[in-house]
C-alpha cells in the first residue's frame, strides 16, 4: 500500500485485494482496489468553511446548483410543491459561506430563480435569506425537459472558471416527456465531466432507468423519496455530502504491460457503476477512468485485466493502479498507487482460491442484476421468471449480508427460505416499494472485515 500527500488535499491511499496465483495458461487477473481519502482540508474533522475556525476563503472552490421540478404534476397533490420549496430552503441553509450557488426551476424549459442574473451568488447569511425568499417563484406548471435544466446548470457553472468542485442536485416527479431521449443523451454527453449531480425522484410517476442514466452520466447518486414530506431531510443530507467534497476530477489510472488489456473497471462500493466505457487514454498502455469528487470517504473498484498466458513459475506486474489529479498547467499529480500481480503456479489449491473480496462483489453485481431482471419480468407479466430472479436475489442478499436490500426484497416477496432463495410474490405490492427496491438495487455493502483479512 502506498499514499502520497499534499497539504491542501485529502490523503489518498490504495489497498489491493486479489489472488495473484493463476493456473498454467490462465490469463484473467481480478483485483478489488480499495481507495480511501481522509483528512483533506479539514479542521477538527469538518470540511473547511463549515465553522468559525475555517480558513478564510476556503469554500471559494465549490459551487452548487439546485434544479427543482416545477412541472404541472408537482401540483398533484399541492403539498408536493410546498414540500419541494421547503426542502430547497433546507438545502440552501446547509450551503456554507463562500460557496457559489444558484436555484433553477425546471419545466419544459429552465428558468433561473436565484440569483436570476445569469451567474452564481456567493453564500452568506444575506444571500441565503434572499434565495429562500425567491422560492415563492417556484410554482407548478408546464412540462418536463430535464436536458434544459442541465444545460442551464452547466452554463451557470461555466461563469466561474476558477471553481473546481461543481455539484448539482436535481429533483423530479415525472418522466422526461417533453424531450426526445436522443436530445437528453446529447446534453448528457456535452455536460458530462463538467459537474457531478445527485438525482432524486419524488413519488412514483418517474422512471428509475431514466433517472439512473442521468446520475450515472454525472457520477452522482439516484434515489427515491416516496413521500414528499421526506424531501427536506433528504435534501439536507445531499447538501451536507456535497459540502464535504474537497477535491474534484480525480481519476483511476490503470497501466497495463505490453500485450495485456483491461477487460473492465467498475466501482463496486458504495454503489455499482461500470466505468469501462468512460476510459480516456493517458499515455502508452494507460487509461484514466473518472471517479468524480471526493471528501472523507472510501470506495471499492473491481479491475479485471487480461494478460498473456505464461508457464508455471513466471510472474509479472499485471497492472499499476494510480489515483491521479490533473493540474491546471497540464501536469498530473499521483495521489496514491497500488500494484496488481500475476504468478503462474501448478499448485491447484493456490490457483483455484477465489479472493474473498472479488467473490463478494461479484455476488453484489449478480444481486443487482437479479433484482432488475426480476422486476422487469414482473412488469411484463412473466411471473415465473420474476419469482426465480427475485428468489436468486434473496439468496444472494442473505449470503453477502446485504441486510438493507434483503429488507427491501421482503416488501415485495414473502421469503420462505432465504438460503435456498424460495419466495412467493406478495399481494398488493405498492408501487413505491417496488420502485424503492429497483432504485436501490445498485447499493452494495462492503466485504466483511474478516474476509478482508483473509
C-alpha positions as CSV (number, residue, x, y, z in Angstrom):
1,X,0.0,0.0,0.0
2,X,1.3,3.5,-0.8
3,X,0.0,7.0,-0.4
4,X,1.2,10.5,-1.4
5,X,0.0,13.6,0.3
6,X,-0.3,17.3,-0.4
7,X,-1.3,19.7,2.4
8,X,-4.4,21.1,0.8
9,X,-5.7,17.7,-0.5
10,X,-7.2,14.7,1.2
11,X,-4.7,11.9,1.9
12,X,-5.4,9.1,-0.6
13,X,-4.4,5.5,0.0
14,X,-5.0,2.3,-2.0
15,X,-5.2,-1.3,-0.9
16,X,-5.2,-4.2,-3.5
17,X,-7.1,-7.4,-2.7
18,X,-6.6,-10.3,-5.1
19,X,-5.5,-13.9,-5.5
20,X,-2.4,-13.4,-7.7
21,X,-1.9,-17.1,-8.4
22,X,-3.0,-18.4,-11.8
23,X,-3.1,-21.9,-13.3
24,X,-0.8,-22.5,-16.2
25,X,-2.2,-20.9,-19.3
26,X,-4.8,-18.8,-17.4
27,X,-5.0,-15.1,-18.5
28,X,-7.6,-13.3,-16.4
29,X,-6.5,-11.3,-13.3
30,X,-9.1,-9.8,-11.0
31,X,-8.5,-7.4,-8.2
32,X,-10.5,-5.2,-5.8
33,X,-8.9,-1.8,-5.3
34,X,-10.0,0.0,-2.1
35,X,-9.4,3.8,-2.3
36,X,-9.7,5.8,0.9
37,X,-9.5,9.6,1.2
38,X,-9.0,11.1,4.6
39,X,-8.3,14.5,6.2
40,X,-8.1,16.8,3.3
41,X,-8.7,20.4,4.1
42,X,-10.3,19.6,7.4
43,X,-10.3,21.3,10.8
44,X,-11.4,19.1,13.7
45,X,-12.9,16.7,11.2
46,X,-15.0,19.2,9.5
47,X,-14.5,20.5,5.9
48,X,-13.0,23.9,5.9
49,X,-15.6,26.6,5.6
50,X,-18.2,25.0,7.9
51,X,-17.4,26.9,11.1
52,X,-15.8,30.0,12.6
53,X,-12.4,28.3,12.8
54,X,-12.3,27.7,9.0
55,X,-9.7,29.2,6.8
56,X,-10.8,32.5,5.1
57,X,-12.0,31.8,1.5
58,X,-11.7,28.0,1.9
59,X,-15.1,27.5,0.3
60,X,-14.4,29.6,-2.8
61,X,-13.5,26.5,-4.8
62,X,-17.0,25.0,-4.7
63,X,-20.3,25.6,-6.4
64,X,-23.8,24.0,-6.3
65,X,-26.9,24.4,-8.5
66,X,-30.3,23.2,-7.2
67,X,-32.6,22.1,-10.1
68,X,-36.2,21.8,-8.9
69,X,-39.0,20.2,-11.0
70,X,-41.8,22.8,-11.4
71,X,-43.9,20.9,-14.0
72,X,-47.6,20.8,-13.7
73,X,-47.6,17.4,-12.0
74,X,-45.8,18.9,-9.0
75,X,-49.2,20.4,-8.0
76,X,-50.8,17.0,-7.5
77,X,-51.2,17.0,-4.6
78,X,-50.4,20.6,-3.9
79,X,-48.4,19.6,-0.8
80,X,-45.7,18.2,-3.2
81,X,-44.7,21.6,-4.5
82,X,-44.8,23.0,-1.0
83,X,-42.6,20.2,0.3
84,X,-40.2,20.8,-2.6
85,X,-39.9,24.5,-1.7
86,X,-39.3,23.6,2.0
87,X,-36.7,21.1,1.0
88,X,-34.9,23.6,-1.2
89,X,-34.9,26.1,1.7
90,X,-33.3,23.5,4.0
91,X,-30.6,22.8,1.3
92,X,-29.9,26.5,1.0
93,X,-29.4,26.8,4.8
94,X,-26.9,23.9,4.5
95,X,-24.7,25.7,2.0
96,X,-21.6,27.0,3.8
97,X,-20.4,30.6,3.5
98,X,-18.3,31.3,0.4
99,X,-19.8,28.6,-1.8
100,X,-21.2,29.8,-5.1
101,X,-24.8,28.7,-5.7
102,X,-28.0,29.1,-7.8
103,X,-31.6,27.8,-7.9
104,X,-33.2,26.7,-11.2
105,X,-36.9,26.0,-11.8
106,X,-37.3,23.1,-14.3
107,X,-40.3,22.5,-16.6
108,X,-40.2,22.1,-20.4
109,X,-37.6,24.9,-20.2
110,X,-35.3,26.0,-17.5
111,X,-35.6,29.3,-15.6
112,X,-33.2,31.0,-13.1
113,X,-34.9,31.6,-9.8
114,X,-31.9,32.9,-7.9
115,X,-29.8,34.9,-8.3
116,X,-31.5,35.3,-11.7
117,X,-28.7,37.4,-13.2
118,X,-27.0,34.8,-15.4
119,X,-24.4,33.9,-12.8
120,X,-23.9,32.3,-9.3
121,X,-24.4,34.0,-6.0
122,X,-21.9,33.6,-3.2
123,X,-23.4,32.1,0.0
124,X,-23.7,34.4,3.0
125,X,-26.4,35.0,5.6
126,X,-27.8,37.7,3.3
127,X,-27.8,35.7,0.1
128,X,-29.2,32.6,1.7
129,X,-32.1,34.6,3.1
130,X,-32.7,36.2,-0.3
131,X,-32.6,32.8,-2.0
132,X,-35.2,31.4,0.3
133,X,-37.4,34.4,-0.3
134,X,-37.1,33.8,-4.0
135,X,-38.5,30.2,-3.6
136,X,-42.0,31.7,-3.8
137,X,-41.3,31.8,-7.5
138,X,-41.3,28.0,-7.6
139,X,-44.8,27.3,-8.8
140,X,-46.1,24.3,-10.7
141,X,-47.0,24.5,-14.4
142,X,-45.6,23.2,-17.7
143,X,-43.9,20.0,-18.9
144,X,-40.6,18.2,-18.3
145,X,-37.4,18.5,-20.3
146,X,-34.5,17.7,-18.0
147,X,-31.9,18.4,-20.6
148,X,-32.7,22.1,-20.5
149,X,-32.2,22.1,-16.7
150,X,-28.8,20.5,-17.1
151,X,-27.9,22.9,-19.9
152,X,-28.7,25.9,-17.7
153,X,-26.8,24.5,-14.7
154,X,-23.8,23.9,-16.9
155,X,-24.0,27.5,-18.3
156,X,-24.1,28.8,-14.7
157,X,-21.2,26.7,-13.6
158,X,-19.1,28.0,-16.5
159,X,-19.5,31.6,-15.4
160,X,-16.9,30.7,-12.7
161,X,-13.9,29.1,-14.3
162,X,-12.0,29.3,-11.1
163,X,-14.2,26.8,-9.3
164,X,-13.2,23.2,-9.4
165,X,-15.9,21.4,-7.3
166,X,-19.2,21.7,-9.2
167,X,-22.2,19.8,-7.9
168,X,-25.9,19.7,-8.9
169,X,-28.9,18.5,-7.0
170,X,-31.8,17.5,-9.3
171,X,-35.4,16.8,-8.2
172,X,-38.1,15.4,-10.5
173,X,-41.5,13.8,-10.0
174,X,-42.1,12.6,-13.6
175,X,-40.9,11.3,-16.9
176,X,-38.9,13.4,-19.3
177,X,-41.8,13.6,-21.7
178,X,-41.1,16.9,-23.4
179,X,-37.7,16.0,-24.8
180,X,-36.6,13.2,-27.1
181,X,-34.3,10.6,-25.4
182,X,-31.6,11.4,-28.1
183,X,-31.7,15.1,-27.1
184,X,-31.3,14.3,-23.4
185,X,-28.4,11.9,-24.3
186,X,-26.7,14.7,-26.4
187,X,-27.0,17.0,-23.3
188,X,-25.5,14.4,-21.0
189,X,-22.6,13.8,-23.4
190,X,-22.0,17.5,-23.5
191,X,-22.1,18.3,-19.8
192,X,-20.5,15.0,-18.6
193,X,-17.3,15.8,-16.8
194,X,-18.3,19.4,-16.2
195,X,-20.1,18.8,-12.9
196,X,-21.5,15.9,-10.7
197,X,-25.1,15.6,-9.8
198,X,-27.3,13.7,-7.3
199,X,-30.8,13.0,-8.6
200,X,-34.0,12.3,-6.7
201,X,-37.4,11.1,-7.8
202,X,-40.3,12.1,-5.6
203,X,-43.4,10.0,-5.7
204,X,-43.8,7.1,-8.1
205,X,-44.5,8.6,-11.5
206,X,-40.9,8.9,-12.7
207,X,-38.7,6.2,-14.4
208,X,-35.9,4.6,-12.4
209,X,-33.8,3.8,-15.5
210,X,-34.1,7.4,-16.8
211,X,-33.0,9.0,-13.5
212,X,-30.2,6.4,-13.0
213,X,-28.9,7.2,-16.5
214,X,-28.7,10.9,-15.7
215,X,-27.0,10.3,-12.3
216,X,-24.6,7.8,-13.8
217,X,-23.5,10.1,-16.6
218,X,-22.9,12.8,-14.0
219,X,-21.1,10.5,-11.5
220,X,-23.8,11.1,-8.9
221,X,-26.4,9.1,-7.0
222,X,-30.1,8.3,-7.8
223,X,-32.7,7.6,-5.2
224,X,-36.4,7.7,-4.5
225,X,-38.2,9.9,-2.0
226,X,-41.6,8.2,-2.0
227,X,-43.2,10.6,0.4
228,X,-42.9,14.4,-0.4
229,X,-42.8,15.1,3.4
230,X,-39.4,13.3,3.5
231,X,-37.8,15.7,0.9
232,X,-36.4,18.2,3.4
233,X,-34.3,15.6,5.3
234,X,-33.1,14.1,2.1
235,X,-32.1,17.4,0.6
236,X,-30.2,18.3,3.9
237,X,-28.3,15.0,3.6
238,X,-27.4,15.5,0.0
239,X,-26.2,19.1,0.5
240,X,-24.2,18.1,3.6
241,X,-22.5,15.4,1.5
242,X,-21.9,17.9,-1.3
243,X,-20.3,20.4,1.2
244,X,-17.9,17.7,2.3
245,X,-16.3,17.3,-1.1
246,X,-12.7,18.6,-1.1
247,X,-11.2,17.6,-4.5
248,X,-12.7,17.1,-7.9
249,X,-11.8,15.3,-11.2
250,X,-9.8,12.5,-9.6
251,X,-9.2,9.6,-12.0
252,X,-8.3,6.0,-11.5
253,X,-5.4,5.4,-13.9
254,X,-4.8,1.8,-15.0
255,X,-1.5,0.9,-16.7
256,X,-1.0,-2.5,-18.2
257,X,2.1,-4.1,-19.7
258,X,2.6,-5.0,-23.4
259,X,0.0,-7.4,-24.8
260,X,-2.3,-7.0,-21.8
261,X,-5.6,-5.2,-21.8
262,X,-8.2,-4.0,-19.4
263,X,-11.4,-6.0,-19.6
264,X,-13.4,-3.8,-17.3
265,X,-13.2,-1.3,-14.5
266,X,-16.2,-1.0,-12.2
267,X,-17.0,0.9,-9.0
268,X,-18.5,-1.8,-6.7
269,X,-19.0,0.1,-3.4
270,X,-20.8,2.0,-2.1
271,X,-22.8,1.8,-5.4
272,X,-22.3,-0.2,-8.6
273,X,-21.1,1.8,-11.5
274,X,-19.5,0.5,-14.7
275,X,-16.7,2.9,-15.7
276,X,-15.3,0.7,-18.5
277,X,-16.7,2.8,-21.4
278,X,-15.5,6.0,-19.9
279,X,-11.8,5.3,-20.4
280,X,-9.7,8.3,-21.6
281,X,-6.3,7.3,-23.0
282,X,-3.4,8.6,-20.7
283,X,-0.2,7.7,-22.4
284,X,1.3,4.4,-23.6
285,X,-0.8,1.5,-22.3
286,X,-2.6,3.6,-19.7
287,X,-6.1,4.8,-19.4
288,X,-8.0,7.1,-16.9
289,X,-11.4,6.3,-15.5
290,X,-13.3,9.2,-13.9
291,X,-14.3,8.9,-10.2
292,X,-15.7,12.4,-9.7
293,X,-15.4,14.4,-6.4
294,X,-14.1,13.2,-3.1
295,X,-14.4,14.0,0.5
296,X,-13.5,11.9,3.5
297,X,-14.7,8.5,2.2
298,X,-13.7,5.1,0.9
299,X,-14.8,3.3,-2.3
300,X,-14.1,-0.1,-3.9
301,X,-13.3,-0.8,-7.5
302,X,-13.1,-4.1,-9.4
303,X,-10.4,-4.1,-12.1
304,X,-10.2,-7.1,-14.5
305,X,-7.1,-7.4,-16.7
306,X,-6.3,-10.0,-19.4
307,X,-2.6,-10.8,-19.6
308,X,-0.5,-13.0,-21.9
309,X,-0.5,-16.6,-20.7
310,X,2.7,-17.9,-19.2
311,X,4.3,-21.0,-17.9
312,X,4.5,-22.2,-14.3
313,X,7.0,-20.2,-12.3
314,X,6.6,-17.0,-14.2
315,X,5.3,-13.8,-12.6
316,X,4.5,-10.3,-13.9
317,X,3.1,-7.0,-13.0
318,X,-0.4,-7.3,-14.4
319,X,-1.4,-3.6,-13.7
320,X,-0.4,-0.5,-11.9
321,X,-3.3,1.3,-10.4
322,X,-2.9,5.0,-9.6
323,X,-5.2,7.8,-8.3
324,X,-4.3,10.9,-10.3
325,X,-5.3,14.5,-10.3
326,X,-4.8,16.8,-13.3
327,X,-3.2,20.1,-12.7
328,X,-4.2,23.4,-14.3
329,X,-0.8,23.5,-16.0
330,X,-1.3,20.2,-17.7
331,X,0.7,18.2,-15.2
332,X,-0.6,15.2,-13.3
333,X,-0.2,14.5,-9.6
334,X,-0.2,10.9,-8.4
335,X,-2.2,10.7,-5.2
336,X,-1.8,7.0,-4.4
337,X,-0.7,3.8,-6.2
338,X,-1.0,0.1,-5.9
339,X,0.2,-3.0,-7.9
340,X,-1.7,-6.0,-9.3
341,X,0.4,-9.1,-9.8
342,X,0.1,-12.4,-11.7
343,X,2.0,-15.5,-10.7
344,X,1.6,-18.8,-12.5
345,X,1.6,-22.0,-10.4
346,X,0.8,-25.7,-10.6
347,X,-0.5,-25.7,-7.1
348,X,-4.2,-26.4,-7.6
349,X,-5.1,-25.1,-4.1
350,X,-3.5,-21.7,-4.8
351,X,-4.7,-21.2,-8.3
352,X,-8.4,-22.1,-7.6
353,X,-8.7,-20.0,-4.4
354,X,-11.0,-17.1,-5.1
355,X,-10.3,-13.8,-3.4
356,X,-13.0,-13.2,-0.8
357,X,-13.2,-9.5,-2.0
358,X,-13.6,-10.5,-5.7
359,X,-16.2,-13.1,-4.8
360,X,-18.2,-10.8,-2.6
361,X,-18.5,-8.0,-5.2
362,X,-19.2,-10.5,-8.0
363,X,-22.2,-11.6,-5.9
364,X,-23.2,-8.0,-5.3
365,X,-23.3,-7.3,-9.0
366,X,-25.3,-10.5,-9.6
367,X,-27.7,-9.4,-6.8
368,X,-28.4,-6.1,-8.6
369,X,-28.9,-7.8,-11.9
370,X,-31.3,-10.3,-10.4
371,X,-33.5,-7.6,-8.9
372,X,-33.6,-5.5,-12.0
373,X,-34.4,-8.5,-14.3
374,X,-37.0,-9.8,-11.8
375,X,-38.9,-6.6,-11.6
376,X,-38.7,-6.2,-15.4
377,X,-40.2,-9.7,-15.8
378,X,-42.9,-8.9,-13.3
379,X,-43.9,-5.8,-15.3
380,X,-44.0,-8.0,-18.4
381,X,-46.3,-10.4,-16.7
382,X,-43.7,-13.3,-16.6
383,X,-44.2,-14.3,-13.0
384,X,-42.2,-17.5,-13.2
385,X,-39.1,-15.6,-14.3
386,X,-39.8,-12.8,-11.8
387,X,-40.1,-15.3,-9.0
388,X,-36.9,-17.1,-9.9
389,X,-34.9,-13.9,-10.3
390,X,-36.1,-12.3,-7.1
391,X,-35.6,-15.7,-5.3
392,X,-32.0,-15.6,-6.5
393,X,-31.7,-12.0,-5.2
394,X,-33.0,-13.1,-1.8
395,X,-30.4,-15.9,-1.7
396,X,-27.6,-13.5,-2.7
397,X,-28.6,-10.8,-0.3
398,X,-28.7,-13.3,2.5
399,X,-25.3,-14.8,1.5
400,X,-23.5,-11.5,1.2
401,X,-25.0,-9.9,4.3
402,X,-26.8,-7.1,2.4
403,X,-29.4,-6.6,5.1
404,X,-30.7,-3.3,3.5
405,X,-31.5,-5.0,0.2
406,X,-32.9,-8.0,2.0
407,X,-35.4,-5.9,3.9
408,X,-36.5,-4.2,0.6
409,X,-37.0,-7.5,-1.0
410,X,-39.2,-8.6,1.9
411,X,-41.6,-5.8,1.0
412,X,-42.1,-7.3,-2.5
413,X,-41.9,-11.1,-1.8
414,X,-42.6,-13.4,1.1
415,X,-39.3,-15.2,1.9
416,X,-39.9,-18.9,2.6
417,X,-36.3,-20.0,2.7
418,X,-33.5,-17.3,2.4
419,X,-30.7,-19.9,2.0
420,X,-32.4,-21.5,-1.0
421,X,-34.0,-18.4,-2.3
422,X,-37.5,-19.7,-2.1
423,X,-40.0,-16.9,-2.3
424,X,-43.6,-16.0,-3.1
425,X,-44.8,-12.7,-4.5
426,X,-46.7,-10.7,-2.0
427,X,-50.2,-9.5,-2.9
428,X,-50.9,-5.8,-3.4
429,X,-47.2,-4.7,-3.5
430,X,-47.1,-0.9,-3.6
431,X,-45.5,0.9,-6.5
432,X,-43.4,2.8,-4.0
433,X,-41.9,-0.4,-2.5
434,X,-41.2,-1.9,-6.0
435,X,-39.5,1.3,-7.2
436,X,-37.5,1.7,-4.0
437,X,-36.2,-1.9,-4.5
438,X,-35.3,-1.2,-8.1
439,X,-33.7,2.2,-7.4
440,X,-31.6,0.9,-4.5
441,X,-30.6,-2.4,-6.2
442,X,-27.2,-0.9,-7.1
443,X,-26.3,-0.1,-3.4
444,X,-23.8,-2.5,-2.1
445,X,-22.3,-3.5,1.3
446,X,-18.6,-3.7,1.9
447,X,-17.0,-7.1,2.3
448,X,-16.9,-8.2,5.9
449,X,-13.7,-7.3,7.9
450,X,-12.8,-11.0,8.4
451,X,-12.9,-11.6,4.7
452,X,-10.7,-8.5,4.1
453,X,-8.1,-10.1,6.3
454,X,-8.3,-13.5,4.6
